[in-house]
Amino acid sequence: MRWFFVLIVMLNGVFYLAHKSEQGFDVLSERLDLASGGGNIQLLAERNKGVVEPPPRAAVAAPRPPEQACLVLGPYSDEADFGSDRARLSGLGVYLEEYERGADYWVYLGPYSSLAVATKAGGELRAKRIDNFVIRKGELENAISLGVFTDAERAATHAKGLSKKNYDAKIRRIAKLANRYWLVFRGERGGGEYGRAESVMAKLEDDNKKLGEKDCNLIASYKQFD
């Protein structure tokens, strides 16, 4: 009986192994079919091939701020001149401009170490009939003026004549500064208020004052009067 029982166990083992082998073969066949299945598996690059992407949207430019401009009427020589014109239009500002209206050319000696030394040297020059006066303040304090000229060439000629007399005369250009006033309207070029201001200011022009348009950055270099 023992050998018969062993035989039964061995036969069951053989049938079990045969059944598992068939299942493994079926799984392997399915995997091979998937790997070689033509057209069932597609690469992403192949899928996207031929698809036309929409062009990128163009960036929308931000709107430009309104362009500012300045209408300028003038010049006016003093405060009394622009009062009535300014009353014609609200929004007008008054600007003060310092400008050079000319220059003087001083021929001089020195400056000397003190007023006493300069006065003594001036007396010696007068004894030789050379007109002069001692400058007591300013850039040329304690110098001796030998003449003031509005023309640079005449000043140079005078200094050259003094050098022939063994005087080391120098020339100094002294600017003559003055003030003038302008009525200014600042606004958006092309706007309604700007056009109205231009029309009113144009009627105020005469032989002494003119209307023009300037860069507002240049006007900023002037001193606002009020």
KAHU-V86968 format. One record per residue. RES is the residue in three letters. NEAR is the number of other ideal C-beta (glycine too) atoms within 10 Angstrom. Layout:
BEGIN
res near
RES NEAR
RES NEAR
END
This chain:
BEGIN
res near
MET 5
ARG 6
TRP 7
PHE 7
PHE 9
VAL 10
LEU 10
ILE 10
VAL 8
MET 10
LEU 10
ASN 10
GLY 10
VAL 9
PHE 9
TYR 10
LEU 9
ALA 9
HIS 9
LYS 9
SER 10
GLU 8
GLN 9
GLY 9
PHE 10
ASP 9
VAL 9
LEU 10
SER 10
GLU 10
ARG 9
LEU 10
ASP 10
LEU 10
ALA 9
SER 9
GLY 9
GLY 5
GLY 5
ASN 9
ILE 9
GLN 9
LEU 8
LEU 7
ALA 7
GLU 8
ARG 9
ASN 9
LYS 9
GLY 6
VAL 6
VAL 5
GLU 6
PRO 5
PRO 6
PRO 6
ARG 6
ALA 6
ALA 6
VAL 6
ALA 6
ALA 6
PRO 6
ARG 6
PRO 7
PRO 12
GLU 9
GLN 13
ALA 18
CYS 21
LEU 22
VAL 22
LEU 25
GLY 22
PRO 17
TYR 21
SER 14
ASP 9
GLU 13
ALA 8
ASP 16
PHE 22
GLY 10
SER 9
ASP 18
ARG 18
ALA 9
ARG 12
LEU 18
SER 9
GLY 11
LEU 20
GLY 16
VAL 19
TYR 20
LEU 15
GLU 16
GLU 11
TYR 10
GLU 9
ARG 10
GLY 10
ALA 14
ASP 15
TYR 20
TRP 19
VAL 25
TYR 19
LEU 20
GLY 19
PRO 17
TYR 18
SER 9
SER 10
LEU 13
ALA 10
VAL 14
ALA 23
THR 14
LYS 12
ALA 17
GLY 21
GLY 11
GLU 11
LEU 17
ARG 11
ALA 8
LYS 8
ARG 6
ILE 16
ASP 10
ASN 20
PHE 11
VAL 21
ILE 19
ARG 12
LYS 7
GLY 8
GLU 10
LEU 18
GLU 14
ASN 19
ALA 22
ILE 24
SER 18
LEU 23
GLY 18
VAL 13
PHE 18
THR 11
ASP 11
ALA 13
GLU 9
ARG 13
ALA 22
ALA 15
THR 12
HIS 17
ALA 20
LYS 11
GLY 13
LEU 18
SER 11
LYS 7
LYS 10
ASN 6
TYR 16
ASP 9
ALA 19
LYS 15
ILE 15
ARG 15
ARG 10
ILE 14
ALA 10
LYS 10
LEU 11
ALA 11
ASN 16
ARG 18
TYR 22
TRP 23
LEU 25
VAL 22
PHE 23
ARG 16
GLY 20
GLU 13
ARG 14
GLY 10
GLY 13
GLY 9
GLU 13
TYR 19
GLY 12
ARG 14
ALA 22
GLU 16
SER 10
VAL 17
MET 22
ALA 12
LYS 9
LEU 18
GLU 12
ASP 6
ASP 5
ASN 10
LYS 21
LYS 13
LEU 18
GLY 12
GLU 13
LYS 14
ASP 10
CYS 14
ASN 9
LEU 10
ILE 17
ALA 10
SER 9
TYR 19
LYS 10
GLN 11
PHE 16
ASP 8
END
